[in-house]
Amino acid sequence: MKALTANRLDDGEVVFWKAGRWVERFAEAELFAGAETGEVAEAHAKNQPTVVVDAYLIDLVESEGLWAPLSYRERIRALGPTNHLGHGKQAEGGAAIQALQHASGAARSTGRVNLIKR
């Protein structure tokens, strides 16, 4: 399972792809079971250079019955600033945030590594 992420160009906010538009919450992100559908969305996102930068697919892992980014880096991005539990997207709480906080996995997603290699 994968999701598509990027940074919004005008304010740097971490955003996630959902049916042709960008949303700020990972819990709202569109999930791609097949590589082909994710790559189509990634290609569409990369044609939005005035909207987002560095769009790439991230690997997901099941956590507490929900999906969460596999890599620690992507979980931090999805939770918002992690300098204090009362800051960022993590301050909203709920099952989706708990799934992100309790997930574990790799240091980097394959999509990010591929982005770095280009």
Secondary structure, DSSP 8 states (H G I E B T S, - for coil): -EEEEEEETTT--EEEEETTEEES-GGG---BSSHHHHHHHHHHHHT-TTTEEEEEEEEEEEETTEEEESSHHHHHHHH---SSTTSSGGGG-SHHHHHHHH----SS-HHHHHHHH-
